Amino acid sequence: MAPKPKKNRVDHLANERTFLAWIRTSLGLMAFGFVVEKFALFMKQISYFFGKQEVATTPTLQPGYSSIFGMVLVIVGILIGLFAYFKYRITEKQIDEDTYRPSPALAIALTLTTVILGGFLVIYLILV
């Protein structure tokens, strides 16, 4: 016996496209976090290359602000990926039951997070 095809196929495909867009956003935030985290190491190497800083004899274990900010971006990316999955599953169930109600919570959370993290990045760049 073949599985019963889902009704509202177009709605399910749109839900999947939205989920994949959230996953791309999540991956983008994680990649940006990785770049920001590695930026401090790059700046340290460049300053040594141009003779503006002496090489430390022992490696430092204290993360700088770039490391912390980069890790926060990676964590936010992971959380957005998880939230996107749960939102996808909830929307899928609502489409099947014909009880779909839009909930902008994930979009609001991502927007606020992006604005806050962007503000911190601007402040960090001004101070450095």
VOBA-1610 file (N, C-alpha, C; in pm, whole numbers, padded with zeros to 5 digits, always signed):
BEGIN
Met+00084-00117+00000Met+00000+00000+00000Met+00089+00124+00000Ala+00070+00212-00097Ala+00150+00334-00111Ala+00106+00436-00007Pro+00203+00519+00041Pro+00165+00622+00138Pro+00071+00723+00075Lys-00020+00771+00156Lys-00120+00868+00109Lys-00050+01001+00080Pro-00070+01057-00042Pro-00007+01186-00072Pro-00067+01296+00014Lys+00018+01389+00053Lys-00028+01499+00138Lys-00111+01597+00057Lys-00217+01643+00120Lys-00294+01749+00057Lys-00219+01880+00076Asn-00255+01979+00003Asn-00190+02111+00010Asn-00040+02100-00019Arg-00007+02031-00124Arg+00133+02010-00159Arg+00208+02142-00176Val+00142+02240-00235Val+00206+02371-00257Val+00240+02437-00124Asp+00151+02426-00027Asp+00177+02483+00105Asp+00295+02413+00173His+00301+02281+00159His+00411+02207+00219His+00545+02244+00153Leu+00543+02262+00023Leu+00666+02301-00047Leu+00710+02441-00005Ala+00615+02531+00012Ala+00648+02666+00058Ala+00704+02662+00199Asn+00647+02578+00284Asn+00697+02561+00421Asn+00841+02510+00418Glu+00868+02414+00330Glu+01004+02360+00320Glu+01103+02465+00269Arg+01061+02546+00172Arg+01149+02653+00123Arg+01180+02753+00234Thr+01079+02786+00314Thr+01100+02877+00425Thr+01197+02817+00526Phe+01180+02690+00556Phe+01271+02621+00647Phe+01414+02626+00594Leu+01431+02598+00467Leu+01566+02601+00408Leu+01625+02741+00410Ala+01543+02843+00395Ala+01593+02981+00404Ala+01642+03010+00546Trp+01569+02962+00646Trp+01613+02981+00785Trp+01743+02906+00810Ile+01757+02788+00751Ile+01881+02710+00767Ile+01998+02785+00702Arg+01976+02844+00585Arg+02082+02924+00521Arg+02120+03042+00610Thr+02022+03105+00670Thr+02050+03216+00761Thr+02132+03167+00881Ser+02094+03053+00933Ser+02167+02994+01045Ser+02311+02964+01008Leu+02333+02903+00892Leu+02469+02874+00847Leu+02549+03001+00822Gly+02483+03104+00770Gly+02550+03231+00747Gly+02597+03295+00877Leu+02512+03291+00979Leu+02551+03345+01109Leu+02667+03266+01170Met+02663+03135+01156Met+02772+03054+01210Met+02903+03081+01136Ala+02895+03095+01004Ala+03016+03124+00926Ala+03071+03262+00962Phe+02982+03360+00976Phe+03025+03494+01014Phe+03089+03492+01153Gly+03030+03415+01244Gly+03087+03403+01378Gly+03227+03343+01374Phe+03247+03245+01288Phe+03379+03184+01274Phe+03479+03286+01222Val+03439+03364+01124Val+03528+03466+01067Val+03563+03572+01173Val+03463+03616+01247Val+03488+03717+01351Val+03582+03661+01457Glu+03562+03535+01494Glu+03646+03474+01597Glu+03791+03464+01550Lys+03812+03434+01425Lys+03948+03420+01372Lys+04010+03555+01336Phe+03930+03661+01334Phe+03980+03793+01298Phe+04086+03841+01396Ala+04070+03811+01524Ala+04168+03855+01625Ala+04304+03792+01599Leu+04305+03665+01565Leu+04431+03597+01535Leu+04497+03659+01411Phe+04416+03690+01311Phe+04467+03752+01189Phe+04528+03888+01220Met+04459+03968+01300Met+04510+04101+01334Met+04640+04091+01415Lys+04649+03994+01502Lys+04770+03974+01582Lys+04888+03938+01489Gln+04864+03852+01391Gln+04970+03813+01298Gln+05011+03928+01208Ile+04915+04006+01162Ile+04945+04121+01075Ile+05027+04225+01152Ser+04988+04253+01277Ser+05062+04352+01354Ser+05205+04304+01380Tyr+05224+04176+01400Tyr+05360+04122+01418Tyr+05439+04136+01287Phe+05373+04107+01175Phe+05438+04114+01045Phe+05489+04256+01017Phe+05410+04356+01054Phe+05450+04494+01031Phe+05535+04551+01144Gly+05571+04468+01242Gly+05661+04508+01349Gly+05600+04596+01454Lys+05469+04594+01466Lys+05403+04681+01563Lys+05380+04612+01697Gln+05408+04484+01702Gln+05382+04412+01826Gln+05485+04300+01839Glu+05529+04278+01960Glu+05623+04170+01986Glu+05548+04039+01996Val+05613+03930+01959Val+05552+03800+01970Val+05554+03757+02115Ala+05443+03710+02162Ala+05436+03661+02300Ala+05509+03528+02308Thr+05584+03509+02414Thr+05659+03384+02427Thr+05567+03268+02464Thr+05457+03297+02531Thr+05360+03192+02563Thr+05226+03231+02505Pro+05155+03135+02451Pro+05024+03168+02394Pro+04925+03208+02502Thr+04844+03305+02471Thr+04744+03351+02567Thr+04620+03263+02560Leu+04563+03233+02673Leu+04443+03151+02678Leu+04318+03234+02697Gln+04333+03363+02721Gln+04217+03449+02741Gln+04160+03489+02605Pro+04033+03460+02582Pro+03974+03501+02456Pro+03949+03652+02456Gly+03972+03715+02343Gly+03943+03857+02331Gly+03796+03877+02298Tyr+03761+04003+02276Tyr+03622+04032+02244Tyr+03581+03969+02112Ser+03673+03961+02016Ser+03640+03898+01888Ser+03604+03752+01908Ser+03678+03684+01994Ser+03649+03543+02019Ser+03512+03525+02083Ile+03484+03607+02181Ile+03355+03597+02250Ile+03241+03629+02153Phe+03255+03737+02078Phe+03152+03778+01983Phe+03133+03671+01876Gly+03243+03612+01829Gly+03233+03506+01729Gly+03162+03384+01783Met+03193+03346+01906Met+03126+03231+01967Met+02977+03257+01986Val+02942+03380+02024Val+02801+03415+02040Val+02728+03402+01906Leu+02790+03448+01799Leu+02728+03436+01667Leu+02708+03290+01627Val+02806+03206+01655Val+02792+03064+01623Val+02679+03002+01704Ile+02672+03035+01832Ile+02565+02982+01917Ile+02428+03030+01869Val+02418+03157+01833Val+02291+03211+01781Val+02253+03138+01652Gly+02351+03112+01566Gly+02324+03037+01444Gly+02270+02898+01472Ile+02328+02832+01570Ile+02281+02698+01608Ile+02137+02705+01661Leu+02111+02802+01748Leu+01976+02816+01804Leu+01872+02847+01697Ile+01908+02932+01602Ile+01814+02965+01494Ile+01785+02841+01410Gly+01887+02759+01386Gly+01864+02634+01314Gly+01767+02542+01388Leu+01784+02531+01520Leu+01692+02449+01600Leu+01551+02506+01600Phe+01539+02636+01622Phe+01407+02698+01622Phe+01340+02684+01485Ala+01417+02695+01379Ala+01362+02681+01244Ala+01304+02541+01224Tyr+01375+02441+01273Tyr+01325+02304+01259Tyr+01193+02286+01333Phe+01187+02334+01458Phe+01064+02319+01534Phe+00948+02396+01470Lys+00978+02517+01420Lys+00874+02595+01352Lys+00827+02523+01225Tyr+00919+02462+01153Tyr+00885+02386+01032Tyr+00789+02272+01067Arg+00821+02198+01172Arg+00737+02084+01212Arg+00598+02130+01258Ile+00594+02240+01333Ile+00465+02292+01380Ile+00380+02337+01261Thr+00443+02408+01168Thr+00370+02456+01050Thr+00323+02339+00964Glu+00406+02236+00952Glu+00367+02117+00874Glu+00240+02054+00934Lys+00238+02042+01065Lys+00122+01984+01132Lys-00001+02073+01114Gln+00018+02205+01125Gln-00094+02297+01109Gln-00149+02293+00966Ile-00062+02278+00867Ile-00108+02270+00728Ile-00190+02143+00709Asp-00142+02031+00764Asp-00216+01905+00751Asp-00353+01912+00817Glu-00361+01980+00931Glu-00487+01990+01004Glu-00572+02109+00960Asp-00521+02186+00864Asp-00590+02305+00813Asp-00622+02403+00925Thr-00524+02422+01015Thr-00540+02514+01128Thr-00425+02614+01132Tyr-00364+02641+01017Tyr-00245+02727+01015Tyr-00277+02867+01062Arg-00193+02915+01152Arg-00199+03053+01199Arg-00057+03105+01198Pro-00032+03215+01130Pro+00104+03268+01125Pro+00153+03312+01262Ser+00282+03289+01286Ser+00345+03329+01411Ser+00479+03391+01377Pro+00491+03520+01390Pro+00616+03586+01351Pro+00726+03582+01456Ala+00714+03495+01556Ala+00809+03494+01667Ala+00953+03471+01621Leu+00974+03375+01531Leu+01109+03346+01485Leu+01168+03464+01408Ala+01087+03527+01325Ala+01134+03643+01249Ala+01169+03760+01342Ile+01086+03781+01442Ile+01112+03889+01538Ile+01239+03859+01617Ala+01255+03735+01661Ala+01374+03697+01737Ala+01500+03715+01654Leu+01496+03673+01527Leu+01613+03687+01441Leu+01644+03834+01416Thr+01543+03914+01393Thr+01563+04056+01368Thr+01625+04126+01489Leu+01569+04101+01606Leu+01624+04162+01727Leu+01766+04115+01755Thr+01791+03988+01736Thr+01925+03935+01758Thr+02025+03997+01662Thr+01986+04009+01536Thr+02075+04069+01437Thr+02103+04215+01468Val+02000+04289+01508Val+02018+04431+01542Val+02108+04446+01664Ile+02085+04365+01766Ile+02167+04373+01888Ile+02312+04335+01859Leu+02332+04223+01790Leu+02469+04181+01760Leu+02538+04280+01666Gly+02463+04335+01571Gly+02519+04437+01483Gly+02560+04561+01560Gly+02478+04600+01657Gly+02513+04715+01741Gly+02640+04691+01820Phe+02652+04571+01878Phe+02775+04536+01950Phe+02896+04538+01857Leu+02878+04490+01735Leu+02988+04488+01639Leu+03031+04630+01603Val+02936+04719+01583Val+02968+04859+01553Val+03043+04923+01669Ile+02995+04900+01789Ile+03064+04956+01908Ile+03204+04899+01919Tyr+03220+04771+01896Tyr+03351+04707+01903Tyr+03446+04767+01799Leu+03397+04786+01676Leu+03482+04843+01571Leu+03519+04988+01599Ile+03430+05062+01663Ile+03460+05201+01698Ile+03567+05207+01806Leu+03558+05117+01903Leu+03651+05119+02015Leu+03788+05060+01982Val+03796+04977+01881Val+03925+04913+01849Val+04004+04993+01752
//
